[in-house]
């Protein structure tokens, strides 16, 4: 029973850490307050991968945002 309570505590703690401070850090990252260089590189990679997917025939709404010619 002690192991089950410990596992439940760790599970709840993991969810809390993911949701509360994790989303706060993610929000700061999106506005560029945390690691601006990584954010810029990530945006470039996401755009490139999205263009590659659109060119390969994968249909998604974001394809309308790219010039695929």
CHARMM-style PDB file with segment names, atoms N, HN, CA, C and O in Angstrom:
ATOM      1  N   UNK     1       0.823  -1.202   0.000  1.00  0.00      PROA
ATOM      2  CA  UNK     1       0.000   0.000   0.000  1.00  0.00      PROA
ATOM      3  C   UNK     1       0.869   1.270   0.000  1.00  0.00      PROA
ATOM      4  O   UNK     1       0.501   2.277  -0.604  1.00  0.00      PROA
ATOM      5  N   UNK     2       2.018   1.212   0.678  1.00  0.00      PROA
ATOM      6  HN  UNK     2       2.316   0.394   1.169  1.00  0.00      PROA
ATOM      7  CA  UNK     2       2.907   2.360   0.747  1.00  0.00      PROA
ATOM      8  C   UNK     2       3.452   2.704  -0.639  1.00  0.00      PROA
ATOM      9  O   UNK     2       3.577   3.880  -0.979  1.00  0.00      PROA
ATOM     10  N   UNK     3       3.772   1.700  -1.431  1.00  0.00      PROA
ATOM     11  HN  UNK     3       3.670   0.744  -1.154  1.00  0.00      PROA
ATOM     12  CA  UNK     3       4.283   1.918  -2.783  1.00  0.00      PROA
ATOM     13  C   UNK     3       3.211   2.558  -3.660  1.00  0.00      PROA
ATOM     14  O   UNK     3       3.515   3.430  -4.473  1.00  0.00      PROA
ATOM     15  N   UNK     4       1.979   2.137  -3.502  1.00  0.00      PROA
ATOM     16  HN  UNK     4       1.732   1.428  -2.841  1.00  0.00      PROA
ATOM     17  CA  UNK     4       0.871   2.693  -4.284  1.00  0.00      PROA
ATOM     18  C   UNK     4       0.672   4.179  -3.964  1.00  0.00      PROA
ATOM     19  O   UNK     4       0.459   4.988  -4.866  1.00  0.00      PROA
ATOM     20  N   UNK     5       0.743   4.528  -2.689  1.00  0.00      PROA
ATOM     21  HN  UNK     5       0.916   3.871  -1.956  1.00  0.00      PROA
ATOM     22  CA  UNK     5       0.607   5.939  -2.317  1.00  0.00      PROA
ATOM     23  C   UNK     5       1.764   6.767  -2.871  1.00  0.00      PROA
ATOM     24  O   UNK     5       1.568   7.888  -3.340  1.00  0.00      PROA
ATOM     25  N   UNK     6       2.966   6.208  -2.812  1.00  0.00      PROA
ATOM     26  HN  UNK     6       3.125   5.298  -2.431  1.00  0.00      PROA
ATOM     27  CA  UNK     6       4.135   6.898  -3.357  1.00  0.00      PROA
ATOM     28  C   UNK     6       3.979   7.093  -4.865  1.00  0.00      PROA
ATOM     29  O   UNK     6       4.260   8.174  -5.384  1.00  0.00      PROA
ATOM     30  N   UNK     7       3.533   6.051  -5.568  1.00  0.00      PROA
ATOM     31  HN  UNK     7       3.306   5.173  -5.147  1.00  0.00      PROA
ATOM     32  CA  UNK     7       3.335   6.144  -7.016  1.00  0.00      PROA
ATOM     33  C   UNK     7       2.269   7.173  -7.355  1.00  0.00      PROA
ATOM     34  O   UNK     7       2.436   7.938  -8.305  1.00  0.00      PROA
ATOM     35  N   UNK     8       1.187   7.208  -6.606  1.00  0.00      PROA
ATOM     36  HN  UNK     8       1.052   6.586  -5.835  1.00  0.00      PROA
ATOM     37  CA  UNK     8       0.127   8.190  -6.838  1.00  0.00      PROA
ATOM     38  C   UNK     8       0.641   9.612  -6.589  1.00  0.00      PROA
ATOM     39  O   UNK     8       0.339  10.529  -7.353  1.00  0.00      PROA
ATOM     40  N   UNK     9       1.416   9.789  -5.520  1.00  0.00      PROA
ATOM     41  HN  UNK     9       1.662   9.044  -4.899  1.00  0.00      PROA
ATOM     42  CA  UNK     9       1.997  11.094  -5.227  1.00  0.00      PROA
ATOM     43  C   UNK     9       2.908  11.547  -6.372  1.00  0.00      PROA
ATOM     44  O   UNK     9       2.819  12.691  -6.819  1.00  0.00      PROA
ATOM     45  N   UNK    10       3.778  10.662  -6.844  1.00  0.00      PROA
ATOM     46  HN  UNK    10       3.850   9.733  -6.481  1.00  0.00      PROA
ATOM     47  CA  UNK    10       4.698  11.003  -7.925  1.00  0.00      PROA
ATOM     48  C   UNK    10       3.940  11.318  -9.217  1.00  0.00      PROA
ATOM     49  O   UNK    10       4.321  12.219  -9.964  1.00  0.00      PROA
ATOM     50  N   UNK    11       2.871  10.575  -9.471  1.00  0.00      PROA
ATOM     51  HN  UNK    11       2.561   9.843  -8.864  1.00  0.00      PROA
ATOM     52  CA  UNK    11       2.049  10.818 -10.653  1.00  0.00      PROA
ATOM     53  C   UNK    11       1.419  12.212 -10.585  1.00  0.00      PROA
ATOM     54  O   UNK    11       1.468  12.969 -11.555  1.00  0.00      PROA
ATOM     55  N   UNK    12       0.838  12.540  -9.452  1.00  0.00      PROA
ATOM     56  HN  UNK    12       0.799  11.925  -8.664  1.00  0.00      PROA
ATOM     57  CA  UNK    12       0.214  13.866  -9.283  1.00  0.00      PROA
ATOM     58  C   UNK    12       1.256  14.973  -9.352  1.00  0.00      PROA
ATOM     59  O   UNK    12       1.010  16.020  -9.951  1.00  0.00      PROA
ATOM     60  N   UNK    13       2.405  14.755  -8.751  1.00  0.00      PROA
ATOM     61  HN  UNK    13       2.605  13.905  -8.264  1.00  0.00      PROA
ATOM     62  CA  UNK    13       3.477  15.742  -8.802  1.00  0.00      PROA
ATOM     63  C   UNK    13       3.940  15.954 -10.244  1.00  0.00      PROA
ATOM     64  O   UNK    13       4.187  17.087 -10.658  1.00  0.00      PROA
ATOM     65  N   UNK    14       4.058  14.882 -10.997  1.00  0.00      PROA
ATOM     66  HN  UNK    14       3.857  13.962 -10.661  1.00  0.00      PROA
ATOM     67  CA  UNK    14       4.453  14.995 -12.401  1.00  0.00      PROA
ATOM     68  C   UNK    14       3.455  15.809 -13.210  1.00  0.00      PROA
ATOM     69  O   UNK    14       3.848  16.647 -14.022  1.00  0.00      PROA
ATOM     70  N   UNK    15       2.179  15.569 -12.994  1.00  0.00      PROA
ATOM     71  HN  UNK    15       1.861  14.888 -12.334  1.00  0.00      PROA
ATOM     72  CA  UNK    15       1.152  16.340 -13.695  1.00  0.00      PROA
ATOM     73  C   UNK    15       1.216  17.809 -13.312  1.00  0.00      PROA
ATOM     74  O   UNK    15       1.107  18.689 -14.167  1.00  0.00      PROA
ATOM     75  N   UNK    16       1.395  18.072 -12.010  1.00  0.00      PROA
ATOM     76  HN  UNK    16       1.483  17.358 -11.316  1.00  0.00      PROA
ATOM     77  CA  UNK    16       1.483  19.455 -11.556  1.00  0.00      PROA
ATOM     78  C   UNK    16       2.659  20.173 -12.212  1.00  0.00      PROA
ATOM     79  O   UNK    16       2.507  21.283 -12.722  1.00  0.00      PROA
ATOM     80  N   UNK    17       3.824  19.544 -12.197  1.00  0.00      PROA
ATOM     81  HN  UNK    17       3.948  18.642 -11.783  1.00  0.00      PROA
ATOM     82  CA  UNK    17       5.018  20.167 -12.766  1.00  0.00      PROA
ATOM     83  C   UNK    17       4.847  20.395 -14.265  1.00  0.00      PROA
ATOM     84  O   UNK    17       5.290  21.413 -14.797  1.00  0.00      PROA
ATOM     85  N   UNK    18       4.214  19.461 -14.931  1.00  0.00      PROA
ATOM     86  HN  UNK    18       3.854  18.635 -14.499  1.00  0.00      PROA
ATOM     87  CA  UNK    18       4.001  19.609 -16.376  1.00  0.00      PROA
ATOM     88  C   UNK    18       3.042  20.756 -16.676  1.00  0.00      PROA
ATOM     89  O   UNK    18       3.287  21.550 -17.584  1.00  0.00      PROA
ATOM     90  N   UNK    19       1.974  20.843 -15.934  1.00  0.00      PROA
ATOM     91  HN  UNK    19       1.775  20.198 -15.197  1.00  0.00      PROA
ATOM     92  CA  UNK    19       0.931  21.815 -16.251  1.00  0.00      PROA
ATOM     93  C   UNK    19       1.245  23.208 -15.708  1.00  0.00      PROA
ATOM     94  O   UNK    19       1.192  24.182 -16.459  1.00  0.00      PROA
ATOM     95  N   UNK    20       1.563  23.318 -14.450  1.00  0.00      PROA
ATOM     96  HN  UNK    20       1.606  22.527 -13.840  1.00  0.00      PROA
ATOM     97  CA  UNK    20       1.699  24.656 -13.857  1.00  0.00      PROA
ATOM     98  C   UNK    20       2.988  25.361 -14.295  1.00  0.00      PROA
ATOM     99  O   UNK    20       2.913  26.305 -15.082  1.00  0.00      PROA
ATOM    100  N   UNK    21       4.152  24.948 -13.825  1.00  0.00      PROA
ATOM    101  HN  UNK    21       4.213  24.181 -13.185  1.00  0.00      PROA
ATOM    102  CA  UNK    21       5.351  25.673 -14.264  1.00  0.00      PROA
ATOM    103  C   UNK    21       5.713  25.382 -15.705  1.00  0.00      PROA
ATOM    104  O   UNK    21       6.278  26.241 -16.383  1.00  0.00      PROA
ATOM    105  N   UNK    22       5.403  24.194 -16.187  1.00  0.00      PROA
ATOM    106  HN  UNK    22       4.945  23.496 -15.636  1.00  0.00      PROA
ATOM    107  CA  UNK    22       5.743  23.845 -17.567  1.00  0.00      PROA
ATOM    108  C   UNK    22       5.076  24.747 -18.579  1.00  0.00      PROA
ATOM    109  O   UNK    22       5.719  25.199 -19.526  1.00  0.00      PROA
ATOM    110  N   UNK    23       3.794  25.017 -18.393  1.00  0.00      PROA
ATOM    111  HN  UNK    23       3.271  24.650 -17.623  1.00  0.00      PROA
ATOM    112  CA  UNK    23       3.103  25.905 -19.319  1.00  0.00      PROA
ATOM    113  C   UNK    23       3.575  27.346 -19.178  1.00  0.00      PROA
ATOM    114  O   UNK    23       3.579  28.100 -20.150  1.00  0.00      PROA
ATOM    115  N   UNK    24       3.969  27.723 -17.980  1.00  0.00      PROA
ATOM    116  HN  UNK    24       3.966  27.110 -17.190  1.00  0.00      PROA
ATOM    117  CA  UNK    24       4.511  29.069 -17.791  1.00  0.00      PROA
ATOM    118  C   UNK    24       5.810  29.247 -18.558  1.00  0.00      PROA
ATOM    119  O   UNK    24       6.020  30.273 -19.206  1.00  0.00      PROA
ATOM    120  N   UNK    25       6.680  28.251 -18.484  1.00  0.00      PROA
ATOM    121  HN  UNK    25       6.509  27.418 -17.958  1.00  0.00      PROA
ATOM    122  CA  UNK    25       7.950  28.304 -19.214  1.00  0.00      PROA
ATOM    123  C   UNK    25       7.689  28.292 -20.713  1.00  0.00      PROA
ATOM    124  O   UNK    25       8.334  29.022 -21.466  1.00  0.00      PROA
ATOM    125  N   UNK    26       6.747  27.466 -21.143  1.00  0.00      PROA
ATOM    126  HN  UNK    26       6.223  26.873 -20.532  1.00  0.00      PROA
ATOM    127  CA  UNK    26       6.410  27.413 -22.567  1.00  0.00      PROA
ATOM    128  C   UNK    26       5.898  28.764 -23.049  1.00  0.00      PROA
ATOM    129  O   UNK    26       6.247  29.204 -24.145  1.00  0.00      PROA
ATOM    130  N   UNK    27       5.077  29.421 -22.244  1.00  0.00      PROA
ATOM    131  HN  UNK    27       4.794  29.064 -21.354  1.00  0.00      PROA
ATOM    132  CA  UNK    27       4.576  30.746 -22.609  1.00  0.00      PROA
ATOM    133  C   UNK    27       5.702  31.755 -22.740  1.00  0.00      PROA
ATOM    134  O   UNK    27       5.712  32.564 -23.668  1.00  0.00      PROA
ATOM    135  N   UNK    28       6.651  31.712 -21.812  1.00  0.00      PROA
ATOM    136  HN  UNK    28       6.643  31.056 -21.057  1.00  0.00      PROA
ATOM    137  CA  UNK    28       7.798  32.610 -21.901  1.00  0.00      PROA
ATOM    138  C   UNK    28       8.626  32.312 -23.145  1.00  0.00      PROA
ATOM    139  O   UNK    28       9.156  33.223 -23.781  1.00  0.00      PROA
ATOM    140  N   UNK    29       8.734  31.031 -23.486  1.00  0.00      PROA
ATOM    141  HN  UNK    29       8.304  30.291 -22.969  1.00  0.00      PROA
ATOM    142  CA  UNK    29       9.496  30.639 -24.668  1.00  0.00      PROA
ATOM    143  C   UNK    29       8.834  31.188 -25.927  1.00  0.00      PROA
ATOM    144  O   UNK    29       9.510  31.690 -26.824  1.00  0.00      PROA
ATOM    145  N   UNK    30       7.501  31.090 -25.988  1.00  0.00      PROA
ATOM    146  HN  UNK    30       6.951  30.682 -25.259  1.00  0.00      PROA
ATOM    147  CA  UNK    30       6.786  31.562 -27.173  1.00  0.00      PROA
ATOM    148  C   UNK    30       6.894  33.070 -27.377  1.00  0.00      PROA
ATOM    149  O   UNK    30       6.895  33.538 -28.516  1.00  0.00      PROA
ATOM    150  N   UNK    31       6.985  33.828 -26.304  1.00  0.00      PROA
ATOM    151  HN  UNK    31       6.984  33.448 -25.379  1.00  0.00      PROA
ATOM    152  CA  UNK    31       7.112  35.278 -26.478  1.00  0.00      PROA
ATOM    153  C   UNK    31       8.569  35.708 -26.629  1.00  0.00      PROA
ATOM    154  O   UNK    31       8.854  36.896 -26.779  1.00  0.00      PROA
ATOM    155  N   UNK    32       9.486  34.750 -26.591  1.00  0.00      PROA
ATOM    156  HN  UNK    32       9.254  33.785 -26.469  1.00  0.00      PROA
ATOM    157  CA  UNK    32      10.896  35.045 -26.833  1.00  0.00      PROA
ATOM    158  C   UNK    32      11.680  35.463 -25.611  1.00  0.00      PROA
ATOM    159  O   UNK    32      12.799  35.962 -25.733  1.00  0.00      PROA
ATOM    160  N   UNK    33      11.112  35.266 -24.430  1.00  0.00      PROA
ATOM    161  HN  UNK    33      10.203  34.861 -24.330  1.00  0.00      PROA
ATOM    162  CA  UNK    33      11.804  35.667 -23.213  1.00  0.00      PROA
ATOM    163  C   UNK    33      12.822  34.622 -22.755  1.00  0.00      PROA
ATOM    164  O   UNK    33      13.688  34.921 -21.933  1.00  0.00      PROA
ATOM    165  N   UNK    34      12.725  33.408 -23.278  1.00  0.00      PROA
ATOM    166  HN  UNK    34      12.022  33.165 -23.946  1.00  0.00      PROA
ATOM    167  CA  UNK    34      13.634  32.326 -22.901  1.00  0.00      PROA
ATOM    168  C   UNK    34      14.283  31.767 -24.160  1.00  0.00      PROA
ATOM    169  O   UNK    34      13.583  31.288 -25.052  1.00  0.00      PROA
ATOM    170  N   UNK    35      15.576  31.818 -24.243  1.00  0.00      PROA
ATOM    171  HN  UNK    35      16.145  32.207 -23.518  1.00  0.00      PROA
ATOM    172  CA  UNK    35      16.363  31.210 -25.315  1.00  0.00      PROA
ATOM    173  C   UNK    35      15.856  31.592 -26.706  1.00  0.00      PROA
ATOM    174  O   UNK    35      15.362  30.747 -27.452  1.00  0.00      PROA
ATOM    175  N   UNK    36      15.982  32.846 -27.035  1.00  0.00      PROA
ATOM    176  HN  UNK    36      16.383  33.532 -26.429  1.00  0.00      PROA
ATOM    177  CA  UNK    36      15.506  33.389 -28.313  1.00  0.00      PROA
ATOM    178  C   UNK    36      16.165  32.689 -29.506  1.00  0.00      PROA
ATOM    179  O   UNK    36      15.514  32.464 -30.527  1.00  0.00      PROA
ATOM    180  N   UNK    37      17.448  32.346 -29.383  1.00  0.00      PROA
ATOM    181  HN  UNK    37      17.976  32.529 -28.553  1.00  0.00      PROA
ATOM    182  CA  UNK    37      18.148  31.670 -30.482  1.00  0.00      PROA
ATOM    183  C   UNK    37      17.516  30.309 -30.790  1.00  0.00      PROA
ATOM    184  O   UNK    37      17.312  29.965 -31.954  1.00  0.00      PROA
ATOM    185  N   UNK    38      17.207  29.538 -29.743  1.00  0.00      PROA
ATOM    186  HN  UNK    38      17.372  29.817 -28.797  1.00  0.00      PROA
ATOM    187  CA  UNK    38      16.566  28.238 -29.940  1.00  0.00      PROA
ATOM    188  C   UNK    38      15.181  28.419 -30.553  1.00  0.00      PROA
ATOM    189  O   UNK    38      14.785  27.638 -31.419  1.00  0.00      PROA
ATOM    190  N   UNK    39      14.449  29.424 -30.122  1.00  0.00      PROA
ATOM    191  HN  UNK    39      14.771  30.058 -29.419  1.00  0.00      PROA
ATOM    192  CA  UNK    39      13.122  29.688 -30.666  1.00  0.00      PROA
ATOM    193  C   UNK    39      13.212  29.986 -32.165  1.00  0.00      PROA
ATOM    194  O   UNK    39      12.423  29.462 -32.953  1.00  0.00      PROA
ATOM    195  N   UNK    40      14.161  30.817 -32.552  1.00  0.00      PROA
ATOM    196  HN  UNK    40      14.801  31.242 -31.912  1.00  0.00      PROA
ATOM    197  CA  UNK    40      14.319  31.161 -33.970  1.00  0.00      PROA
ATOM    198  C   UNK    40      14.692  29.941 -34.804  1.00  0.00      PROA
ATOM    199  O   UNK    40      14.144  29.739 -35.888  1.00  0.00      PROA
ATOM    200  N   UNK    41      15.616  29.131 -34.309  1.00  0.00      PROA
ATOM    201  HN  UNK    41      16.061  29.294 -33.428  1.00  0.00      PROA
ATOM    202  CA  UNK    41      16.010  27.913 -35.042  1.00  0.00      PROA
ATOM    203  C   UNK    41      14.849  26.935 -35.149  1.00  0.00      PROA
ATOM    204  O   UNK    41      14.667  26.292 -36.183  1.00  0.00      PROA
ATOM    205  N   UNK    42      14.064  26.823 -34.083  1.00  0.00      PROA
ATOM    206  HN  UNK    42      14.211  27.346 -33.243  1.00  0.00      PROA
ATOM    207  CA  UNK    42      12.916  25.915 -34.086  1.00  0.00      PROA
ATOM    208  C   UNK    42      11.876  26.351 -35.108  1.00  0.00      PROA
ATOM    209  O   UNK    42      11.318  25.516 -35.821  1.00  0.00      PROA
ATOM    210  N   UNK    43      11.611  27.659 -35.185  1.00  0.00      PROA
ATOM    211  HN  UNK    43      12.065  28.336 -34.606  1.00  0.00      PROA
ATOM    212  CA  UNK    43      10.635  28.162 -36.161  1.00  0.00      PROA
ATOM    213  C   UNK    43      11.083  27.874 -37.586  1.00  0.00      PROA
ATOM    214  O   UNK    43      10.264  27.510 -38.430  1.00  0.00      PROA
ATOM    215  N   UNK    44      12.375  28.034 -37.863  1.00  0.00      PROA
ATOM    216  HN  UNK    44      13.040  28.330 -37.178  1.00  0.00      PROA
ATOM    217  CA  UNK    44      12.896  27.746 -39.201  1.00  0.00      PROA
ATOM    218  C   UNK    44      12.707  26.262 -39.531  1.00  0.00      PROA
ATOM    219  O   UNK    44      12.269  25.916 -40.628  1.00  0.00      PROA
ATOM    220  N   UNK    45      13.040  25.390 -38.578  1.00  0.00      PROA
ATOM    221  HN  UNK    45      13.396  25.671 -37.686  1.00  0.00      PROA
ATOM    222  CA  UNK    45      12.888  23.949 -38.811  1.00  0.00      PROA
ATOM    223  C   UNK    45      11.431  23.549 -38.989  1.00  0.00      PROA
ATOM    224  O   UNK    45      11.114  22.734 -39.855  1.00  0.00      PROA
ATOM    225  N   UNK    46      10.547  24.109 -38.185  1.00  0.00      PROA
ATOM    226  HN  UNK    46      10.804  24.771 -37.481  1.00  0.00      PROA
ATOM    227  CA  UNK    46       9.111  23.790 -38.305  1.00  0.00      PROA
ATOM    228  C   UNK    46       8.600  24.222 -39.675  1.00  0.00      PROA
ATOM    229  O   UNK    46       7.860  23.479 -40.321  1.00  0.00      PROA
ATOM    230  N   UNK    47       8.984  25.404 -40.121  1.00  0.00      PROA
ATOM    231  HN  UNK    47       9.585  26.008 -39.597  1.00  0.00      PROA
ATOM    232  CA  UNK    47       8.572  25.860 -41.451  1.00  0.00      PROA
ATOM    233  C   UNK    47       9.096  24.925 -42.537  1.00  0.00      PROA
ATOM    234  O   UNK    47       8.359  24.564 -43.454  1.00  0.00      PROA
ATOM    235  N   UNK    48      10.369  24.532 -42.437  1.00  0.00      PROA
ATOM    236  HN  UNK    48      10.968  24.825 -41.692  1.00  0.00      PROA
ATOM    237  CA  UNK    48      10.944  23.658 -43.463  1.00  0.00      PROA
ATOM    238  C   UNK    48      10.258  22.298 -43.484  1.00  0.00      PROA
ATOM    239  O   UNK    48       9.925  21.787 -44.553  1.00  0.00      PROA
ATOM    240  N   UNK    49      10.044  21.706 -42.306  1.00  0.00      PROA
ATOM    241  HN  UNK    49      10.315  22.121 -41.438  1.00  0.00      PROA
ATOM    242  CA  UNK    49       9.367  20.410 -42.245  1.00  0.00      PROA
ATOM    243  C   UNK    49       7.924  20.514 -42.736  1.00  0.00      PROA
ATOM    244  O   UNK    49       7.429  19.596 -43.390  1.00  0.00      PROA
ATOM    245  N   UNK    50       7.251  21.609 -42.433  1.00  0.00      PROA
ATOM    246  HN  UNK    50       7.653  22.354 -41.902  1.00  0.00      PROA
ATOM    247  CA  UNK    50       5.875  21.803 -42.902  1.00  0.00      PROA
ATOM    248  C   UNK    50       5.839  21.909 -44.424  1.00  0.00      PROA
ATOM    249  O   UNK    50       4.971  21.321 -45.069  1.00  0.00      PROA
ATOM    250  N   UNK    51       6.773  22.652 -44.992  1.00  0.00      PROA
ATOM    251  HN  UNK    51       7.478  23.129 -44.468  1.00  0.00      PROA
ATOM    252  CA  UNK    51       6.844  22.778 -46.457  1.00  0.00      PROA
ATOM    253  C   UNK    51       7.112  21.417 -47.083  1.00  0.00      PROA
ATOM    254  O   UNK    51       6.485  21.055 -48.079  1.00  0.00      PROA
ATOM    255  N   UNK    52       8.042  20.662 -46.503  1.00  0.00      PROA
ATOM    256  HN  UNK    52       8.551  20.957 -45.694  1.00  0.00      PROA
ATOM    257  CA  UNK    52       8.338  19.327 -47.024  1.00  0.00      PROA
ATOM    258  C   UNK    52       7.107  18.428 -46.980  1.00  0.00      PROA
ATOM    259  O   UNK    52       6.850  17.685 -47.927  1.00  0.00      PROA
ATOM    260  N   UNK    53       6.347  18.489 -45.895  1.00  0.00      PROA
ATOM    261  HN  UNK    53       6.556  19.093 -45.126  1.00  0.00      PROA
ATOM    262  CA  UNK    53       5.126  17.682 -45.787  1.00  0.00      PROA
ATOM    263  C   UNK    53       4.096  18.103 -46.829  1.00  0.00      PROA
ATOM    264  O   UNK    53       3.470  17.258 -47.468  1.00  0.00      PROA
ATOM    265  N   UNK    54       3.925  19.403 -46.996  1.00  0.00      PROA
ATOM    266  HN  UNK    54       4.433  20.089 -46.476  1.00  0.00      PROA
ATOM    267  CA  UNK    54       2.955  19.900 -47.972  1.00  0.00      PROA
ATOM    268  C   UNK    54       3.343  19.483 -49.384  1.00  0.00      PROA
ATOM    269  O   UNK    54       2.486  19.087 -50.174  1.00  0.00      PROA
ATOM    270  N   UNK    55       4.639  19.570 -49.704  1.00  0.00      PROA
ATOM    271  HN  UNK    55       5.335  19.892 -49.061  1.00  0.00      PROA
ATOM    272  CA  UNK    55       5.101  19.185 -51.038  1.00  0.00      PROA
ATOM    273  C   UNK    55       4.944  17.691 -51.287  1.00  0.00      PROA
ATOM    274  O   UNK    55       4.771  17.265 -52.429  1.00  0.00      PROA
ATOM    275  N   UNK    56       5.002  16.895 -50.223  1.00  0.00      PROA
ATOM    276  HN  UNK    56       5.141  17.241 -49.295  1.00  0.00      PROA
ATOM    277  CA  UNK    56       4.864  15.443 -50.389  1.00  0.00      PROA
ATOM    278  C   UNK    56       3.404  15.009 -50.500  1.00  0.00      PROA
ATOM    279  O   UNK    56       3.117  13.825 -50.675  1.00  0.00      PROA
ATOM    280  N   UNK    57       2.480  15.969 -50.398  1.00  0.00      PROA
ATOM    281  HN  UNK    57       2.713  16.931 -50.257  1.00  0.00      PROA
ATOM    282  CA  UNK    57       1.067  15.644 -50.568  1.00  0.00      PROA
ATOM    283  C   UNK    57       0.284  15.558 -49.280  1.00  0.00      PROA
ATOM    284  O   UNK    57      -0.918  15.298 -49.307  1.00  0.00      PROA
ATOM    285  N   UNK    58       0.937  15.769 -48.152  1.00  0.00      PROA
ATOM    286  HN  UNK    58       1.914  15.980 -48.130  1.00  0.00      PROA
ATOM    287  CA  UNK    58       0.242  15.752 -46.872  1.00  0.00      PROA
ATOM    288  C   UNK    58      -0.668  16.971 -46.806  1.00  0.00      PROA
ATOM    289  O   UNK    58      -0.200  18.098 -46.966  1.00  0.00      PROA
ATOM    290  N   UNK    59      -1.940  16.766 -46.578  1.00  0.00      PROA
ATOM    291  HN  UNK    59      -2.321  15.850 -46.448  1.00  0.00      PROA
ATOM    292  CA  UNK    59      -2.916  17.858 -46.606  1.00  0.00      PROA
ATOM    293  C   UNK    59      -3.164  18.389 -45.198  1.00  0.00      PROA
ATOM    294  O   UNK    59      -3.681  17.681 -44.333  1.00  0.00      PROA
ATOM    295  N   UNK    60      -2.786  19.650 -44.985  1.00  0.00      PROA
ATOM    296  HN  UNK    60      -2.367  20.225 -45.687  1.00  0.00      PROA
ATOM    297  CA  UNK    60      -3.064  20.306 -43.714  1.00  0.00      PROA
ATOM    298  C   UNK    60      -3.319  21.790 -43.967  1.00  0.00      PROA
ATOM    299  O   UNK    60      -2.913  22.338 -44.992  1.00  0.00      PROA
ATOM    300  N   UNK    61      -3.997  22.426 -43.016  1.00  0.00      PROA
ATOM    301  HN  UNK    61      -4.327  21.981 -42.184  1.00  0.00      PROA
ATOM    302  CA  UNK    61      -4.369  23.834 -43.192  1.00  0.00      PROA
ATOM    303  C   UNK    61      -3.161  24.727 -43.391  1.00  0.00      PROA
ATOM    304  O   UNK    61      -3.240  25.711 -44.126  1.00  0.00      PROA
ATOM    305  N   UNK    62      -2.058  24.411 -42.764  1.00  0.00      PROA
ATOM    306  HN  UNK    62      -1.993  23.611 -42.167  1.00  0.00      PROA
ATOM    307  CA  UNK    62      -0.859  25.255 -42.838  1.00  0.00      PROA
ATOM    308  C   UNK    62      -0.291  25.308 -44.253  1.00  0.00      PROA
ATOM    309  O   UNK    62       0.463  26.228 -44.569  1.00  0.00      PROA
ATOM    310  N   UNK    63      -0.631  24.349 -45.112  1.00  0.00      PROA
ATOM    311  HN  UNK    63      -1.244  23.602 -44.856  1.00  0.00      PROA
ATOM    312  CA  UNK    63      -0.098  24.345 -46.485  1.00  0.00      PROA
ATOM    313  C   UNK    63      -0.517  25.602 -47.250  1.00  0.00      PROA
ATOM    314  O   UNK    63       0.181  26.033 -48.168  1.00  0.00      PROA
ATOM    315  N   UNK    64      -1.637  26.180 -46.879  1.00  0.00      PROA
ATOM    316  HN  UNK    64      -2.204  25.830 -46.134  1.00  0.00      PROA
ATOM    317  CA  UNK    64      -2.109  27.390 -47.560  1.00  0.00      PROA
ATOM    318  C   UNK    64      -1.221  28.593 -47.244  1.00  0.00      PROA
ATOM    319  O   UNK    64      -1.236  29.589 -47.968  1.00  0.00      PROA
ATOM    320  N   UNK    65      -0.441  28.497 -46.152  1.00  0.00      PROA
ATOM    321  HN  UNK    65      -0.428  27.689 -45.564  1.00  0.00      PROA
ATOM    322  CA  UNK    65       0.415  29.609 -45.744  1.00  0.00      PROA
ATOM    323  C   UNK    65       1.750  29.636 -46.470  1.00  0.00      PROA
ATOM    324  O   UNK    65       2.486  30.618 -46.371  1.00  0.00      PROA
ATOM    325  N   UNK    66       2.075  28.571 -47.200  1.00  0.00      PROA
ATOM    326  HN  UNK    66       1.477  27.773 -47.281  1.00  0.00      PROA
ATOM    327  CA  UNK    66       3.389  28.466 -47.834  1.00  0.00      PROA
ATOM    328  C   UNK    66       3.284  28.537 -49.340  1.00  0.00      PROA
ATOM    329  O   UNK    66       2.327  28.042 -49.936  1.00  0.00      PROA
ATOM    330  N   UNK    67       4.284  29.161 -49.951  1.00  0.00      PROA
ATOM    331  HN  UNK    67       5.061  29.563 -49.466  1.00  0.00      PROA
ATOM    332  CA  UNK    67       4.405  29.165 -51.410  1.00  0.00      PROA
ATOM    333  C   UNK    67       5.148  27.892 -51.782  1.00  0.00      PROA
ATOM    334  O   UNK    67       6.348  27.782 -51.530  1.00  0.00      PROA
ATOM    335  N   UNK    68       4.458  26.936 -52.373  1.00  0.00      PROA
ATOM    336  HN  UNK    68       3.483  27.025 -52.577  1.00  0.00      PROA
ATOM    337  CA  UNK    68       5.050  25.615 -52.624  1.00  0.00      PROA
ATOM    338  C   UNK    68       5.633  25.477 -54.020  1.00  0.00      PROA
ATOM    339  O   UNK    68       5.971  24.369 -54.437  1.00  0.00      PROA
ATOM    340  N   UNK    69       5.757  26.571 -54.746  1.00  0.00      PROA
ATOM    341  HN  UNK    69       5.482  27.471 -54.408  1.00  0.00      PROA
ATOM    342  CA  UNK    69       6.320  26.491 -56.099  1.00  0.00      PROA
ATOM    343  C   UNK    69       7.811  26.485 -56.093  1.00  0.00      PROA
ATOM    344  OT1 UNK    69       8.432  26.421 -57.154  1.00  0.00      PROA
TER     345      UNK     69
END
